[in-house]
Amino acid sequence: MISRDWLLHKPSGQYICPECSHTRKKSKDRCLTITNKDDVVLYYCHHCNIKGGVFYEEKKTNRQYNTIRRGTKDKQENSGG
């Protein structure tokens, strides 16, 4: 998992993913996107698909370490009848 402290000190942009880049042939490819929002830092790796976010302040949520994870939504097909 990506360190909370590391994320909070990075501006929005593209970075080398600390989770998967060391195992890749293109180890210098900047596949991790970091986006700073008003109260949260979001991240997503376009190679290993790790994603989530951390809040700037611990008071924003009651979750331990204030880490949020976003899952993928399955597309549901509506059948007409």
SVG drawing of the C-alpha trace seen along z (x, -y; Angstrom):
<svg xmlns="http://www.w3.org/2000/svg" viewBox="-42 -23 55 32">
<polyline fill="none" stroke="black" stroke-width="0.4" points="0.0,0.0 1.2,-3.5 2.3,-5.5 0.0,-8.2 2.9,-10.6 4.4,-10.1 1.0,-10.9 0.4,-14.0 3.7,-15.6 3.2,-15.2 1.5,-17.7 -0.9,-16.5 0.8,-14.8 2.3,-11.6 4.8,-9.6 6.7,-6.3 4.5,-3.8 6.2,-2.5 4.0,0.7 4.8,2.1 7.5,0.0 10.4,1.9 9.2,5.1 8.6,3.7 10.9,3.5 9.9,-0.2 10.7,-0.9 10.9,-4.7 7.4,-4.9 5.3,-7.4 2.1,-5.3 0.8,-6.6 -1.6,-9.5 -2.0,-11.7 -4.8,-14.2 -5.1,-16.7 -8.7,-17.7 -9.9,-20.1 -9.8,-17.6 -8.4,-14.3 -5.5,-13.1 -6.6,-10.4 -4.3,-8.0 -4.5,-5.5 -1.9,-3.4 -2.6,-2.8 -0.5,0.4 -1.2,2.3 -4.6,0.7 -4.0,-0.2 -6.3,-3.0 -7.6,-4.9 -7.1,-8.1 -6.2,-9.7 -7.7,-12.6 -5.6,-15.6 -7.1,-15.8 -7.8,-12.9 -11.1,-14.4 -12.8,-14.0 -13.6,-10.3 -13.7,-7.8 -11.8,-5.2 -8.4,-4.1 -5.6,-5.8 -8.3,-7.7 -7.8,-5.6 -10.5,-5.3 -10.7,-2.7 -12.8,-3.0 -14.1,0.2 -15.0,0.7 -18.7,0.7 -20.1,3.6 -22.2,2.5 -25.7,3.9 -27.6,4.6 -31.3,3.6 -33.4,6.1 -36.7,4.8 -39.7,7.0"/>
</svg>
